[in-house]
Amino acid sequence: MKVEMSNFALRHFKKNSGTEITNSSPVDFIGDLDSVIKSWKKGENSVFYDLQDSLYPFCKYLIVKNFTDAKSSSFPITIENYQYLRSGYSARREGELPYLSRWFEFPIKNTKEAEFLVLILYSREQLLKEHEGEEEFEISESADYGVVALQALEVPVVELMTPYTMVRNSLGIKWGGNGEEVNEEYVRKASEYWNANAIIKQN
């Protein structure tokens, strides 16, 4: 399995709400990840944790022990920390519609590195579909998957996408989605989860 970095995931190597990596470049990250995958195939790796299917047929979740300085990207909402919750409209990249999101802005910098990284992978075929018409495509012909997002977590459990993410996906590629229909059961579970948790804006 050959994995490369998509341009969309480069946001994690800049100032970002959620998972932010500051001690590695995208190129070095993929080099380290390639070593993880190769050693896992040989049965020698203690960093690799799991590879899981997702709700979408073109998407997989690769879970590894954190080998970066990424801090936890979300936290439970409690009576002690709800005062640090903020909300606002933002777009992930130029050309996308802004959407309402909620996050923590803690007064003290989080210095504890997360235990696990979840890499959200899209197949090369799906990425080609979503980037149709672009002059340059960032995934090589030899790649099987491209990293589109990262989650830094304390436990090796994939975080549910937010309800709005699924709604945006259903709007189609033009609006930054993937064209998959809304799954009502998933949205209800995700709503329950994100009522009790929020992402962390790293400072």
WODA-V583237 format. One record per pair of residues at least 12 apart in sequence whose ideal C-beta (glycine too) atoms are under 7 Angstrom apart, sorted by sequence separation. I is the first residue (numbers start at 1). J is the second residue. If there is no record, write none. Layout:
I_J + I_J
//
This chain:
13_25 + 36_48 + 127_139 + 170_182 + 13_26 + 50_63 + 87_100 + 88_101 + 49_63 + 87_101 + 49_64 + 87_102 + 124_139 + 167_182 + 10_26 + 48_64 + 49_65 + 166_182 + 47_64 + 85_102 + 86_103 + 166_183 + 47_65 + 85_104 + 86_105 + 124_143 + 127_146 + 47_67 + 84_104 + 124_144 + 166_186 + 5_26 + 84_105 + 124_145 + 166_187 + 84_106 + 123_145 + 124_146 + 81_104 + 122_145 + 5_29 + 121_145 + 122_146 + 163_187 + 5_30 + 121_146 + 4_30 + 121_147 + 122_148 + 163_190 + 36_64 + 119_147 + 120_148 + 162_190 + 163_191 + 75_104 + 120_149 + 160_189 + 161_190 + 3_33 + 160_190 + 119_150 + 162_194 + 117_150 + 118_151 + 160_193 + 3_37 + 32_67 + 117_152 + 118_153 + 1_37 + 116_153 + 72_110 + 114_152 + 71_110 + 114_153 + 115_154 + 116_155 + 114_154 + 116_156 + 118_158 + 71_112 + 71_113 + 72_114 + 70_113 + 71_114 + 130_173 + 24_68 + 69_113 + 70_114 + 23_68 + 23_69 + 21_68 + 22_69 + 66_113 + 70_117 + 21_69 + 66_114 + 130_178 + 21_70 + 66_115 + 68_117 + 20_70 + 65_115 + 66_116 + 19_70 + 65_116 + 66_117 + 64_116 + 126_178 + 63_116 + 64_117 + 19_73 + 18_73 + 63_118 + 61_118 + 62_119 + 61_120 + 62_121 + 59_120 + 60_121 + 59_121 + 59_122 + 58_122 + 58_123 + 99_164 + 49_116 + 58_125 + 58_126 + 99_168 + 73_151 + 97_175 + 73_152 + 96_175 + 97_176 + 72_152 + 96_176 + 11_92 + 71_152 + 72_153 + 70_152 + 72_154 + 92_176 + 8_93 + 60_145 + 74_159 + 17_103 + 66_152 + 110_200 + 63_156 + 104_198 + 106_200 + 109_203 + 103_198 + 102_198 + 103_199 + 104_200 + 105_201 + 61_158 + 103_200 + 104_201 + 103_201 + 50_156 + 52_158 + 49_156 + 85_198 + 3_121 + 77_196 + 76_196 + 77_197 + 6_127 + 76_197 + 77_198 + 56_178 + 75_197 + 74_197 + 75_198 + 56_180 + 74_198 + 74_199 + 75_200 + 73_199 + 74_200 + 73_200 + 55_183 + 72_200 + 7_138 + 19_150 + 55_186 + 71_202 + 6_138 + 19_151 + 6_139 + 19_152 + 4_139 + 4_140 + 9_147 + 12_150 + 4_143 + 9_148 + 2_142 + 3_143 + 6_146 + 8_148 + 9_149 + 2_143 + 3_144 + 5_146 + 6_147 + 9_150 + 2_144 + 3_145 + 4_146 + 5_147 + 6_148 + 1_144 + 1_145 + 3_147 + 18_199 + 17_199 + 20_202 + 17_201 + 16_202
//
